[in-house]
Amino acid sequence: MKQILHLLLFIPFWLQAQQNHLELTVEQAVGLAIENSPLLNKATYDKKIADFQAKQALGGYLPQVNINGQYSDNLSLAEQQLPGEIFGQPGTTIPVKFGVRYGVNSTLQVSQVLFNQQMLSGLKSAESLQTLMQLNELSTKEDLVYNVAQTYLQIQVTKQQEELIKSNLDRSNRLYQISQAQFENGIIKENSVKQLAVNYQNTETQLLEVEYNLEQLMNLLKFHMSVDLSTDLILTSDLITDSELVLQQQLLLESNIQYRQLQQQEKLSVINEKYEKAAYLPTLNAFFNYGYSGQTDELKFSGPGYNSFWNGTWGLTLNIPVFDGFQKRSKFQKAKVESMQLYEDKKYLQSSISMNYQNAIKRIELSQKQVTVQKVNMNLAQDVYEATSQSFQEGVSPLSELLDTENGLQEAQANYLTNLLQLKLAELEHLKASGQLAQIVENLENTTTN
């Protein structure tokens, strides 16, 4: 388990890959998973999106500048009927065209927000969202490390189980061969040989089941690392016998990533309340417009017959919200209720984390005692089985006693491996629940970044 302290070394490494073959320490397995994980890549993209959203929010408070241009061809000018008296022809109406055929316009528009509390709250919200996305990325990385380490452990324990069953199978095969010779010599009955054959087949079936489970675990590890399922993996770290990991003796709640995520969501909710409340406040903007216009009846933009002029305005725009059918009030009340929900979620999560931490401590204490006891039991069962097997071969002990001691040995082996796996997984759970895993991940990530 000492290796778990080093699983978080996210420094690029070279893997020897020959003929679809990989030899992996647990550090390399974690590093490969982090390098290839689609979930982690997605979390990284979410963080980048939040970065751009923060820049977008900041851009709303900077000056907004636009330049517009327009060319128009009034190919058919509108006519208006005017009284003939204007032109000395009383009693008649005379059609008159207004305007010129060609025109060009260009305008520079500049606006600047002077006061908009909602926009300021939106800027704070975007910055807080950046922090939340960073925590989400860290949480994804922590989960990935945890899953790889957990699967790595399960594979190693399953391999131990496979080795023990193979040893049992060899013993069963030897006894079966001996029983056949004894039957041929008339020492035992045929029924005893058949019972040993059945026992051998049962052990062989157990081996097939364990080999299947081992293959599934290997595929799961490859899935976590995003490598081809046809790749042959050889795991070189020993997380079973190396037990030098020092677990901290207190709960670091503020280091727990889930708790920090919920805290950050609560901060976002408070900002959202302020955002909705700011809708009651007036907004003030400044503007400046400066334009150019040109008019002519001929397709030319200079010389006689071409008229042009410049114009400019500036000013302030004040908007005071008065009544919107209580929409703002409903949005503000909704934001307050959402904040209350997150507060309750945080209390629940705090209790859940504390429970998981305490359960991990108790599980470690219990599993340590069970592993010690079961290891002694397994050795005793081994001695009893070997003695009974020798007595059976000598014709002293009956077959039933041999089968009972063999079943007892297999049960002791299974209990030992089960408790050993529970111990190692409890240590890993303690590492995560206490916040120690998150703390190590974050510290080593910052070290690598710097």
Protein Blocks (a to p, Z undefined) as FASTA:
>chain_A
ZZmmmmmmccdcddddeehiacddfklmmmmmmmmmmklmmmmmmmmmmmmmmmmmmmmm
pccddddddddddfbacdddddfklnopghiacdddedjfbdcdddddddddfbdfklmm
mmmmmmmmmmmmmmmmmmmmmmmmmmmmmmmmmmmmmmmmmmmmmmmmmmmmmmmmmmmm
mmmnomacfklmmmmmmmmmmmmmmmmmmmmmmmmmmmmmmmmnopafkbccddfbdfkl
mccbccdfbdcfklpmklmmmmmmmmmmmmmmmmmmmmmpccdddddddddddddfbdcf
edehiacdddddddddddddfbeohmmmmmmmmmmmmmmmmmmmmmmmmmmmmmmmmmmm
mmmmmmmmmmmmmmmmmmmmmmmmmmmmmmmmnomacfklmmmmmmmmmmmmmmmmmmmm
mmmmmmmmmmmmnommmmmmmmmmmmmmZZ
